[in-house]
């Protein structure tokens, strides 16, 4: 459909609970990372890192058709 | 109890107790081990000879009720890197030594003859006893045997067969509150202990307490400090998934070294991830959350059970799982857990030994992915000290030389851990410039390069990486002196109440008047002391480089090489 994009959304750690690990999803072409996070019912405050195609991105970025979006909570280790 | 220095001379088999010299009073942990090694060890000496010394020191706050203050530092000249070395770990020993008033234990000299010895530390000082029963035993058996000989409350610092064989990947194990093991892993310090023919150090429990000058101020500061740690979301995630939560994010960032550092992503990442590990632990009635020392409020350790729901391993860390997993292409967590257990028992560093296995796989010893084969070689070769086992037990560089492999990921002979420097430039600066060979914990830029902690610096850019690594290496040297677990840094980097509370605790403990700047200056002075030792041992800026293949072989998915100019690296030391 015109004006829509299909992207792969990947979730990690407790963001997977009652959601999914990885899913193809369709969104309006103008959608931001923040809006995707809100649609998933995730509080943006809990988000630590987001990446599009293995590069860090901001919550205001707009993914394009075929992108892979990874959403992580605040985590650390080492 | 008043603090003392315990000195053990293994040449004459004598011990002594000394007052703490004024110049060492304000030091603890790594600050103290590195200062003593720099003052008393000839930098050019053979690390396994009579001139090297093994120094054990609890941190400045160890033995108090301060949250997360139970780390023990062990230092010497390293037989793996030839540099100065400090490896720290949890377990019960730091708190027990501090309560006995042991500011540092210095083990020097070499005994003549073939006998082995145990050191017993109590309120009366140190005694040396000849040891027969424990010789040749693995670390788990050592702990169980001492448990029967004394009681389960004694502290234990021990070496396995690898330390007895003086292998340069040998670690030193510390008993934890559940009679399992924690490891002072890196740099082959177990070989130094083995060279002195000390099989283990047993610490008697005491009712004595660490003196606190201003108890009220201390309690108040500890309350604020603990709150900062507990409230931090990273602490909470660490308690759920352990450090292994990193597999998926480092893989996603394209920085998970795979198949002996030939790719930055591993197809089997999900199978070995923290998320899978958490679910497996819960399913098998293990514990996702576990503390390596009393008073830890983060609890990143865990109890991982096998399929029969029996204990297999704990302290099952991201770096070990990455190394045996992605780097050797093993996507079976049970094989990795078995290897982890075997390495703990034999007493070898699980990073060095696993990276050595990856190099050996490239050399044709085993197929990549052969987890059972790795366990077999650990059991039949490394544990028994066959020639092959000794080559592997001496680390990745040793295997590279024996098998003619040129893709050998080491700096100053020490294996590069779990983050590819081509895809995370900041950590490459740390690997190259660290005073102790490649070691992520020396200046953990992953926090800022990948995790968004303490700000954000693009992992692939050149900008700001040297400064980032320098600031973190300075801060880490200071934290490593307090007895604090390095994971307090996640709270310290982003919660403005955390660091002042830590400084307040140190001041309350000693009646001091330190500022945050004094703590930074302590870190600077430790790094400079360590660097001066290395320079006197013959190291130059030419040693502060990554191996050739990182400059030449691009790594997927970002297809990047290591491209920080050497002059940039050399600027690290401009402070």
Interface residues (C-beta under 8 A of the other chain):
Chain A: X10 X12 X13 X14 X16 X21 X46 X48 X49 X51 X54 X55 X56 X70 X72 X73 X74 X75 X76 X77 X78
Chain B: X233 X234 X237 X238 X240 X241 X242 X243 X244 X245 X246 X248 X249 X252 X253 X254 X270 X274 X275 X300 X318 X319 X440 X441 X444 X446 X447 X450 X451 X452 X453 X456 X458 X459 X460 X486 X487 X490 X557 X558
